[in-house]
Amino acid sequence: MKYLGAIYKAAWITLVILFLVGIACMFWPQFEQYREFKRREARLAREIQLEEEIIKTIKTWQERFPSDARFVEQIAHEMGMAKTNEIIFTFIEENPPSSTGNTLRP
């Protein structure tokens, strides 16, 4: 009788362990999907923040265009435009530095 009780106890423990492993296996894909969604959410939040900074810079430019003649002239020069009797020299670097972020300047 002593052995029978130990066998029942071991069987119940094994059954509980198998049940817990089964539950964990059922919910593991959802947990992984949740983690992937959180990573994607963080990445999209960073992209949104970058886009908002670009929009802010462009709006600042729009506000400066009607009132800042020097700014308009600077932008025109960057686009390769020149006034009459004006020469623009453009220097090209052999190994330009790698771009690491936003290339827009206010």
N, C-alpha and C positions, 0 to 999 in steps of 0.2 A: 504493500500500500504506500509505503514511503516513496518508492520510485515513481509510482503513478502520479502522485501529487507534484513531484518535481517535473515530470514530463508535461503535465497540464500547464504548469507555470511557465515552462520554457516555450510551449506552443503558443500560449497567450502573448508572451513577450515577442516572439517571432511574428505573430500575426499583427500586433500593434506596430512593430517596426516596419513590416511590409506595407501596412496601411499608410504610415507616415511617408514612406518613400514614394508610394503611389500618388499621394496628394502632392508631394513636392514635384514629381515628374509632370503632373497635370498642369501645375501653375508656373513652371519654369519658363515655358515659351512666352507667356503673358508678361512675366517679369522682365525677360530680355527685351520684349517689344516696348515695354514701358521705359526701360533704360535708353533704348535707341530713340524713342520720341523725345526724351529729356535732352539728349545730346543734340538732336536736330533743333529743338526749341532754342537751346543756347546759341547754336550756330546762326540761326535765323535772327535772333535778337541782336547779335553782333552785326550782322549784315544790315539790319534795319537801322541801327545806330550809325553805321557808316553812311548809309544813304541819307539819313537826316542831316548829318554833318555836311554832306555835299550839297543838299538842298539849301541849307543855311548859307553856305558860301556863295552859291549862285544867287540867292536873294540879295545878299550883300552887294554882289556885283551889279545886280539890276538897280539897286538903289543908288550906286555910285555913278552909273553911266550918265544920267541926265545932268548931274551936277559937278562931276570931276573930269575936266578936260584932259588932265595929265594921265589919268587912269585910262581913258579912251585911247589916247595916243600910245600908251604902253601896250595895250592889248592889240592895237593895230600893228605896231612894230613886231610883236610876237607872231602875228599872222603873216608877216612878210610885206606889209604895206608901208609905203613911204610917202612923205610930202614931196612936192615938186622941188627939184634940185637937192634932194636928200639921198644919201647912200647909206644903206644898212649893211653892216658886216655881220655875217653869221659864222661863228666858229664851231667846227664839228670836232668833237673829241674822238680820238682813236678807240679808246676803251671807255665808253660812257659808264658812269656808275649805275648799278642796278637800282631800279625803282622799288622802294619798299612800302609805298603807301599812296596816299592821296596826292595827286600831281597838281591839283587845283590850288591856286594861291589867291588870297583876297587882295 
